[in-house]
Amino acid sequence: MLIFIYHQKTYQLYRLQNNFINSFTHELKTPVTSLRLYLETFLKYDLGNLEREKYIRYMLNDVNRLSQNISSILNIAKLESKSYKGEFKEADLVVITQKFCDNNRHLFQNCRIDIENRSGNPVLYPVDIPLFEMMLMNFLTNAVKYNHSEKPEIRIVFQKIDRYLKIRIMDNGIGLEKKDIKKIFKKFYQVGRIENMSARGSGLGLNLTQNIIKIHKGKIDASSPGKGEGTTFTVLLPDPPER
């Protein structure tokens, strides 16, 4: 029995490692291959200004994707290590969220973002601000990326409930099926088949977000009425945090 259990655990570890390598290699190789094709086009053809600008934009998108994938891997490794120690400062989370949205408005130009503070009072909470902003970036990016509506909409609601601070992030995106809800926080997991291949992510954003929330001693879950009905992410942060 012990040999069987050891064999099973070894096999699972090998499978996870193999999936990690295959997925990570794919996510790195795809933008690199795309960049090479664009550069070869530059060498072979005498392009006009408009065409050059178009290809340069495509290349910058690939560079950003590559950079984000590498950063996600490094951040997850850092957050999963027991040696990680963040710098927690008490701050008004509503103010931070509003400022973050204002500073990154260029990334969400066609998106409506509403921030709601149910209490009307400052929402003071000790957070690692760079990590909190990273969490916001993942939520907002996903809400816009996985959205088929003409105008993506996001509501961020702060609410004090009992001994918890509740943050809900609601969107009008593609939604989730029940079978996907418990899996979306796993590394490299991607929901179904995405018609727009340019919207494919690395499957790391929500795993990274979950780790950020764990560092703040909080919990996260997701819910959705179904496919095409939008998604709600609920973050619960203990008040006061147990540190």
Secondary structure, DSSP 8 states (H G I E B T S, - for coil): -HHHHHHHHHHHHHHHHHHHHHHHHHHHHHHHHHHHHHHHHHHHS---HHHHHHHHHHHHHHHHHHHHHHHHHHHHHHHHSTT-----EEEEHHHHHHHHHHHTGGGGTT-EEEEEESS-S--EEEE-HHHHHHHHHHHHHHHHHT--SSS-EEEEEEEEETTEEEEEEEE-SS---HHHHTTTTSTT---S--SSGGG---S-HHHHHHHHHHHTT-EEEEE-SSTTS--EEEEEEESS---
